[in-house]
Amino acid sequence: MRNLLLVCVLVLTTGLALAGNIDILGIRSAEYLMELSRNAVTDCADGVTYNPAGLAFMDDGIHLNFSGQYIGKEYTITGTLLGATEETELSTTVPTTFIPNFYAVYKTGKLAAFGGFTVPAGGGSVDYEDGLFIMPLLQTVLVQAQYGPTHFALLNEGSMEGTSFYMRGIAGLAYAFDDKFSCGVSGRYTSGHRNYKGEGSFTVVDMATGLPVGTASAELDVDRSAAGISAVFSVDYKPGNRINLAARYETATALDFESTANVASSWDVLMPHLADGAMQRRDLPAVAAIGVEMMVNEKFRLGGSANFYFIEASDQGEDDGIVDAYGDGWEAGISGRYQFNDALAGALGYSYSNYGGCDSTYTDLEYNLNAGLLSGGINWQANEVLDFTLAGGTTFFKEGEGAGVYTGESFDKKVFFVAAGVNASF
């Protein structure tokens, strides 16, 4: 019972992740979805987020990049509800209809000034219209405190929704010391928002007799918000005319989430961090990234990128045993881009993400499953000022199995992405 109570305290304090690594969204431009390797980019304003130092090698002038992303998803949990004998599937198919990103660069001489707005993490919602397997377990803790240890709660009807959305502003400078080496530094302000909303009706059953002895209900509606600042340091080096190397380091973003309860909930005693005014720490981890781009010939370009996420070193709060069970995460991507003619280019990319999770990190509201992502797209140069990008991709997740109170549950995801963007240079 002590372990169950601990899980009940923690389960709904976790969040949502759709791509990238724990909480972090890796797709922050249509160009990224097209190639899946942008850590060494020097010819597009989305370098604000992927390779700030490389912006110093852009042509003089103003460069703008805007893109929007659609995410279709189906998350499925298979298990057996408390008191039931047959397995059932609980799923959510709510899409993320629009994630915007905007970047701007002003390049003059050896100096580039840049800024941007992006959605670096979260970026989605889940809606389990038939509830979650954890809900009758949560209510059973309360039922046993009222009726005695031989009683448990059966879920009659229930639902649970969760939303996670982060917004970030970026500003910085990049400087080219010569035609081979540049560096960049930027500051970032991040605002994170999470919401949990659920309700359930239950029948109280005495295990000794198998008879119902009463009913119970529960409701949850909590908003959580936090804000923090961080920095990015980057370098770019061109050892030859056909190859470019880049590296960056992003400091951790410290985030203390404060809860605002919109309704009084009987579950507050089990989940004190969702009580009104409660605080909980969940930082976005520091990131180390490297990238390479190589022009094989005048038409064909290869790219490779790798990111390492310092999840174990990030502060997730002393009482968050689920997140503390994560190991460090990483991802790697490769890409090939071919210029068909002066106006049209196409690309394919593949990346693999290891989130650092394991069976002890999978819960009903968070199961970051390792995954491969295959994508591609086209870029059309409409004129000297404007070009457009359209890209799509699909993800292949490794199915996960639960542990502890989630033993017997299996977790699966199906996700696809579509993104469109426009670049302007003048």
MARRONU-558945 format. One record per residue (C-alpha): x, y, z. Coordinates in nm, 3 decimals. Last residue first. Example, Ala and Ser with C-alpha at 12.3 -4.5 7.8 and 13.67 -1.06 7.14 Angstrom:
% residues 2
[[1.367, -0.106, 0.714]]
[[1.230, -0.450, 0.780]]
***
This chain:
% residues 426
[[1.624, 4.033, -4.847]]
[[1.567, 3.674, -4.739]]
[[1.228, 3.514, -4.678]]
[[1.173, 3.154, -4.575]]
[[0.838, 2.973, -4.559]]
[[0.728, 2.663, -4.377]]
[[0.496, 2.364, -4.382]]
[[0.497, 2.071, -4.142]]
[[0.326, 1.731, -4.126]]
[[0.400, 1.479, -3.850]]
[[0.292, 1.124, -3.771]]
[[0.254, 0.943, -3.441]]
[[0.154, 0.591, -3.334]]
[[0.215, 0.505, -2.970]]
[[0.218, 0.194, -2.751]]
[[0.208, 0.108, -2.381]]
[[0.153, -0.226, -2.210]]
[[-0.003, -0.274, -1.866]]
[[0.037, -0.596, -1.668]]
[[0.257, -0.436, -1.403]]
[[0.158, -0.071, -1.369]]
[[0.159, -0.078, -0.984]]
[[0.519, -0.192, -1.008]]
[[0.628, -0.223, -1.370]]
[[0.480, -0.133, -1.707]]
[[0.571, -0.274, -2.047]]
[[0.677, -0.061, -2.343]]
[[0.632, -0.093, -2.719]]
[[0.918, 0.044, -2.931]]
[[0.790, 0.334, -3.135]]
[[0.817, 0.388, -3.511]]
[[0.747, 0.750, -3.604]]
[[0.616, 0.897, -3.928]]
[[0.727, 1.201, -4.127]]
[[0.612, 1.488, -4.342]]
[[0.763, 1.793, -4.507]]
[[0.667, 2.099, -4.711]]
[[0.913, 2.387, -4.753]]
[[0.870, 2.720, -4.929]]
[[1.116, 2.972, -5.072]]
[[1.090, 3.348, -5.098]]
[[1.327, 3.633, -5.187]]
[[1.506, 3.539, -5.509]]
[[1.196, 3.365, -5.640]]
[[0.976, 3.061, -5.568]]
[[1.258, 2.842, -5.440]]
[[1.070, 2.520, -5.367]]
[[1.181, 2.287, -5.089]]
[[1.064, 1.926, -5.068]]
[[1.015, 1.679, -4.786]]
[[1.119, 1.368, -4.604]]
[[1.077, 1.179, -4.281]]
[[1.157, 0.862, -4.090]]
[[1.154, 0.877, -3.709]]
[[1.279, 0.595, -3.483]]
[[1.149, 0.559, -3.130]]
[[1.223, 0.490, -2.765]]
[[0.904, 0.512, -2.561]]
[[0.833, 0.808, -2.334]]
[[0.536, 0.678, -2.138]]
[[0.367, 0.952, -1.944]]
[[0.001, 0.977, -1.845]]
[[-0.069, 0.612, -1.755]]
[[0.284, 0.566, -1.624]]
[[0.610, 0.441, -1.776]]
[[0.918, 0.546, -1.577]]
[[0.972, 0.211, -1.398]]
[[0.955, 0.020, -1.728]]
[[1.245, 0.222, -1.865]]
[[1.319, 0.573, -1.984]]
[[1.642, 0.731, -2.106]]
[[1.458, 0.885, -2.399]]
[[1.652, 0.707, -2.672]]
[[1.568, 0.879, -2.998]]
[[1.652, 0.755, -3.348]]
[[1.664, 0.976, -3.655]]
[[1.610, 0.930, -4.026]]
[[1.613, 1.183, -4.307]]
[[1.511, 1.231, -4.669]]
[[1.549, 1.543, -4.882]]
[[1.421, 1.716, -5.196]]
[[1.524, 2.033, -5.376]]
[[1.348, 2.242, -5.639]]
[[1.414, 2.587, -5.788]]
[[1.767, 2.582, -5.932]]
[[1.736, 2.215, -6.026]]
[[1.709, 1.874, -5.861]]
[[1.907, 1.980, -5.553]]
[[1.944, 1.666, -5.343]]
[[1.942, 1.650, -4.962]]
[[2.050, 1.348, -4.758]]
[[1.998, 1.321, -4.385]]
[[2.121, 1.148, -4.071]]
[[1.996, 1.170, -3.714]]
[[2.107, 1.082, -3.362]]
[[1.927, 1.098, -3.029]]
[[2.029, 1.081, -2.666]]
[[1.886, 1.045, -2.317]]
[[2.035, 1.032, -1.968]]
[[1.869, 0.783, -1.737]]
[[1.519, 0.830, -1.605]]
[[1.429, 0.695, -1.260]]
[[1.438, 1.049, -1.116]]
[[1.130, 1.123, -1.329]]
[[0.929, 0.857, -1.147]]
[[1.067, 0.927, -0.799]]
[[0.959, 1.290, -0.799]]
[[0.994, 1.378, -0.429]]
[[1.331, 1.551, -0.436]]
[[1.237, 1.768, -0.731]]
[[1.328, 1.719, -1.098]]
[[1.664, 1.896, -1.100]]
[[1.862, 1.806, -1.411]]
[[2.178, 1.597, -1.373]]
[[2.008, 1.267, -1.462]]
[[1.845, 1.422, -1.768]]
[[2.166, 1.545, -1.930]]
[[2.034, 1.512, -2.288]]
[[2.283, 1.425, -2.563]]
[[2.215, 1.534, -2.921]]
[[2.361, 1.398, -3.245]]
[[2.353, 1.527, -3.601]]
[[2.457, 1.409, -3.947]]
[[2.415, 1.567, -4.287]]
[[2.481, 1.479, -4.648]]
[[2.448, 1.721, -4.941]]
[[2.399, 1.641, -5.312]]
[[2.380, 1.891, -5.600]]
[[2.720, 2.056, -5.631]]
[[2.898, 1.744, -5.508]]
[[2.931, 1.550, -5.184]]
[[2.864, 1.871, -4.990]]
[[2.916, 1.774, -4.627]]
[[2.720, 1.886, -4.322]]
[[2.820, 1.793, -3.966]]
[[2.651, 1.831, -3.630]]
[[2.710, 1.824, -3.256]]
[[2.478, 1.878, -2.961]]
[[2.503, 1.896, -2.582]]
[[2.174, 1.953, -2.401]]
[[2.093, 2.064, -2.045]]
[[1.766, 1.929, -1.908]]
[[1.427, 2.103, -1.898]]
[[1.366, 2.135, -1.528]]
[[1.079, 1.985, -1.330]]
[[1.043, 2.130, -0.979]]
[[0.712, 2.117, -0.792]]
[[0.519, 2.386, -0.608]]
[[0.176, 2.370, -0.442]]
[[-0.051, 2.676, -0.449]]
[[-0.374, 2.480, -0.488]]
[[-0.309, 2.108, -0.451]]
[[-0.155, 1.927, -0.746]]
[[0.174, 1.869, -0.562]]
[[-0.023, 1.720, -0.272]]
[[-0.133, 1.422, -0.484]]
[[-0.283, 1.167, -0.245]]
[[-0.439, 1.419, -0.007]]
[[-0.539, 1.632, -0.306]]
[[-0.739, 1.339, -0.449]]
[[-1.060, 1.459, -0.280]]
[[-1.049, 1.754, -0.518]]
[[-1.166, 2.113, -0.474]]
[[-1.198, 2.272, -0.818]]
[[-0.986, 2.515, -1.021]]
[[-0.663, 2.417, -0.844]]
[[-0.370, 2.643, -0.937]]
[[-0.039, 2.460, -0.919]]
[[0.304, 2.621, -0.931]]
[[0.574, 2.462, -1.146]]
[[0.934, 2.550, -1.059]]
[[1.130, 2.542, -1.385]]
[[1.510, 2.568, -1.415]]
[[1.614, 2.556, -1.780]]
[[1.933, 2.351, -1.818]]
[[2.218, 2.504, -2.016]]
[[2.229, 2.448, -2.391]]
[[2.564, 2.351, -2.542]]
[[2.638, 2.379, -2.912]]
[[2.860, 2.214, -3.173]]
[[2.919, 2.264, -3.543]]
[[3.120, 2.118, -3.832]]
[[3.100, 2.221, -4.197]]
[[3.239, 2.038, -4.501]]
[[3.274, 2.119, -4.870]]
[[3.504, 2.419, -4.874]]
[[3.728, 2.284, -4.600]]
[[3.779, 2.278, -4.222]]
[[3.469, 2.497, -4.170]]
[[3.411, 2.545, -3.797]]
[[3.101, 2.650, -3.604]]
[[3.075, 2.718, -3.231]]
[[2.780, 2.742, -2.992]]
[[2.683, 2.858, -2.643]]
[[2.315, 2.857, -2.542]]
[[2.169, 3.013, -2.227]]
[[1.877, 2.952, -1.992]]
[[1.586, 3.134, -1.829]]
[[1.285, 3.007, -1.637]]
[[0.907, 3.010, -1.614]]
[[0.650, 2.787, -1.449]]
[[0.281, 2.702, -1.474]]
[[0.037, 2.440, -1.349]]
[[-0.339, 2.434, -1.401]]
[[-0.547, 2.183, -1.206]]
[[-0.893, 2.036, -1.257]]
[[-0.961, 1.705, -1.078]]
[[-1.286, 1.539, -0.979]]
[[-1.372, 1.235, -0.770]]
[[-1.679, 1.024, -0.704]]
[[-1.785, 0.756, -0.457]]
[[-2.053, 0.493, -0.422]]
[[-2.159, 0.251, -0.148]]
[[-2.156, -0.102, -0.006]]
[[-2.133, -0.313, -0.319]]
[[-2.113, -0.687, -0.246]]
[[-1.819, -0.925, -0.299]]
[[-1.855, -1.037, 0.062]]
[[-1.500, -1.008, 0.195]]
[[-1.389, -0.788, -0.096]]
[[-1.637, -0.516, 0.007]]
[[-1.712, -0.309, -0.302]]
[[-1.732, 0.070, -0.342]]
[[-1.876, 0.168, -0.680]]
[[-1.698, 0.455, -0.855]]
[[-1.762, 0.771, -1.053]]
[[-1.469, 0.952, -1.218]]
[[-1.347, 1.293, -1.317]]
[[-1.046, 1.442, -1.488]]
[[-0.859, 1.759, -1.581]]
[[-0.485, 1.809, -1.577]]
[[-0.323, 2.122, -1.720]]
[[0.037, 2.210, -1.792]]
[[0.207, 2.538, -1.887]]
[[0.573, 2.620, -1.934]]
[[0.727, 2.962, -2.003]]
[[1.082, 2.971, -2.136]]
[[1.313, 3.272, -2.169]]
[[1.625, 3.208, -2.375]]
[[1.964, 3.376, -2.398]]
[[2.206, 3.347, -2.685]]
[[2.574, 3.305, -2.762]]
[[2.743, 3.234, -3.092]]
[[3.083, 3.142, -3.228]]
[[3.249, 3.148, -3.568]]
[[3.540, 2.983, -3.744]]
[[3.634, 2.929, -4.111]]
[[3.585, 3.254, -4.302]]
[[3.731, 3.454, -4.014]]
[[3.634, 3.552, -3.660]]
[[3.267, 3.508, -3.751]]
[[3.037, 3.644, -3.478]]
[[2.695, 3.530, -3.358]]
[[2.457, 3.724, -3.134]]
[[2.149, 3.640, -2.928]]
[[1.778, 3.647, -2.857]]
[[1.530, 3.362, -2.798]]
[[1.169, 3.354, -2.672]]
[[1.018, 3.024, -2.563]]
[[0.671, 2.878, -2.521]]
[[0.586, 2.548, -2.349]]
[[0.263, 2.348, -2.375]]
[[0.149, 2.037, -2.187]]
[[-0.212, 1.923, -2.176]]
[[-0.375, 1.634, -1.989]]
[[-0.724, 1.493, -1.995]]
[[-0.877, 1.213, -1.788]]
[[-1.218, 1.052, -1.811]]
[[-1.432, 0.827, -1.594]]
[[-1.731, 0.603, -1.567]]
[[-1.805, 0.303, -1.348]]
[[-1.458, 0.252, -1.198]]
[[-1.464, -0.009, -0.920]]
[[-1.328, 0.101, -0.582]]
[[-1.187, -0.131, -0.313]]
[[-1.274, -0.253, 0.035]]
[[-1.105, -0.504, 0.266]]
[[-0.869, -0.242, 0.417]]
[[-1.144, -0.036, 0.583]]
[[-1.438, 0.182, 0.484]]
[[-1.300, 0.537, 0.497]]
[[-0.921, 0.494, 0.460]]
[[-0.988, 0.197, 0.234]]
[[-1.202, 0.410, 0.007]]
[[-0.937, 0.682, -0.017]]
[[-0.666, 0.439, -0.128]]
[[-0.920, 0.268, -0.353]]
[[-0.982, 0.600, -0.532]]
[[-0.624, 0.615, -0.655]]
[[-0.635, 0.252, -0.764]]
[[-0.968, 0.314, -0.940]]
[[-0.799, 0.600, -1.135]]
[[-0.469, 0.428, -1.222]]
[[-0.621, 0.226, -1.508]]
[[-0.718, 0.546, -1.686]]
[[-1.049, 0.703, -1.787]]
[[-1.283, 0.613, -2.071]]
[[-1.244, 0.944, -2.258]]
[[-0.864, 0.938, -2.231]]
[[-0.784, 1.282, -2.369]]
[[-0.421, 1.366, -2.442]]
[[-0.289, 1.708, -2.532]]
[[0.012, 1.850, -2.712]]
[[0.305, 2.087, -2.741]]
[[0.525, 1.966, -2.462]]
[[0.864, 2.120, -2.527]]
[[1.054, 2.381, -2.729]]
[[0.763, 2.574, -2.881]]
[[0.947, 2.852, -3.062]]
[[0.988, 3.226, -3.088]]
[[1.294, 3.385, -3.237]]
[[1.586, 3.620, -3.227]]
[[1.905, 3.695, -3.414]]
[[2.194, 3.935, -3.450]]
[[2.466, 3.828, -3.693]]
[[2.813, 3.984, -3.705]]
[[3.101, 3.935, -3.948]]
[[2.972, 4.186, -4.201]]
[[2.602, 4.240, -4.149]]
[[2.352, 3.964, -4.077]]
[[2.004, 4.026, -3.930]]
[[1.834, 3.700, -3.840]]
[[1.469, 3.621, -3.760]]
[[1.307, 3.297, -3.641]]
[[0.944, 3.187, -3.601]]
[[0.796, 2.854, -3.489]]
[[0.430, 2.757, -3.464]]
[[0.272, 2.431, -3.340]]
[[-0.072, 2.372, -3.490]]
[[-0.329, 2.091, -3.484]]
[[-0.195, 1.870, -3.208]]
[[-0.414, 1.569, -3.262]]
[[-0.641, 1.407, -2.999]]
[[-0.631, 1.029, -3.056]]
[[-0.640, 0.895, -2.700]]
[[-0.660, 0.531, -2.598]]
[[-0.769, 0.289, -2.327]]
[[-0.762, -0.074, -2.433]]
[[-0.918, -0.353, -2.228]]
[[-0.804, -0.679, -2.076]]
[[-1.058, -0.909, -1.917]]
[[-1.107, -1.001, -1.551]]
[[-1.219, -0.671, -1.400]]
[[-1.191, -0.565, -1.034]]
[[-0.918, -0.307, -1.101]]
[[-0.907, -0.240, -1.473]]
[[-0.699, -0.477, -1.685]]
[[-0.437, -0.353, -1.928]]
[[-0.363, -0.207, -2.270]]
[[-0.260, 0.157, -2.302]]
[[-0.284, 0.322, -2.643]]
[[-0.160, 0.659, -2.773]]
[[-0.276, 0.760, -3.120]]
[[-0.124, 1.071, -3.272]]
[[-0.148, 1.323, -3.551]]
[[0.093, 1.614, -3.517]]
[[0.059, 1.929, -3.729]]
[[0.348, 2.176, -3.757]]
[[0.373, 2.539, -3.856]]
[[0.673, 2.722, -3.999]]
[[0.824, 3.069, -4.021]]
[[1.178, 3.165, -4.119]]
[[1.309, 3.517, -4.176]]
[[1.646, 3.637, -4.306]]
[[1.753, 4.000, -4.318]]
[[2.069, 4.101, -4.499]]
[[2.427, 3.986, -4.542]]
[[2.459, 3.628, -4.657]]
[[2.479, 3.364, -4.384]]
[[2.813, 3.266, -4.228]]
[[2.745, 3.438, -3.893]]
[[2.428, 3.231, -3.864]]
[[2.648, 2.924, -3.813]]
[[2.709, 3.019, -3.450]]
[[2.338, 2.983, -3.373]]
[[2.322, 2.621, -3.495]]
[[1.989, 2.446, -3.419]]
[[1.761, 2.709, -3.259]]
[[1.865, 3.025, -3.441]]
[[1.983, 2.796, -3.724]]
[[1.616, 2.805, -3.823]]
[[1.722, 3.118, -4.013]]
[[1.857, 2.914, -4.303]]
[[2.190, 2.869, -4.484]]
[[2.436, 2.772, -4.209]]
[[2.295, 2.440, -4.081]]
[[2.532, 2.225, -3.873]]
[[2.285, 2.094, -3.612]]
[[2.013, 2.058, -3.877]]
[[1.978, 1.681, -3.927]]
[[1.623, 1.546, -3.946]]
[[1.605, 1.652, -4.317]]
[[1.248, 1.756, -4.404]]
[[1.129, 1.759, -4.043]]
[[1.415, 1.997, -3.963]]
[[1.330, 2.222, -4.256]]
[[0.970, 2.247, -4.134]]
[[1.105, 2.394, -3.811]]
[[1.115, 2.312, -3.440]]
[[1.102, 1.933, -3.452]]
[[1.308, 1.822, -3.150]]
[[1.033, 1.879, -2.895]]
[[1.169, 1.841, -2.541]]
[[0.958, 1.689, -2.260]]
[[1.200, 1.393, -2.224]]
[[1.360, 1.380, -2.570]]
[[1.276, 1.488, -2.925]]
[[0.918, 1.410, -3.008]]
[[0.573, 1.403, -2.842]]
[[0.637, 1.440, -2.471]]
[[0.367, 1.481, -2.213]]
[[0.394, 1.541, -1.842]]
[[0.436, 1.407, -1.491]]
[[0.258, 1.527, -1.179]]
[[-0.036, 1.297, -1.249]]
[[0.145, 0.978, -1.150]]
[[0.339, 1.104, -0.849]]
[[0.116, 1.097, -0.542]]
[[-0.066, 0.787, -0.664]]
[[0.269, 0.621, -0.724]]
[[0.374, 0.687, -0.365]]
[[0.037, 0.563, -0.234]]
[[0.077, 0.240, -0.429]]
[[0.424, 0.189, -0.284]]
[[0.289, 0.237, 0.071]]
[[0.000, 0.000, 0.000]]
***
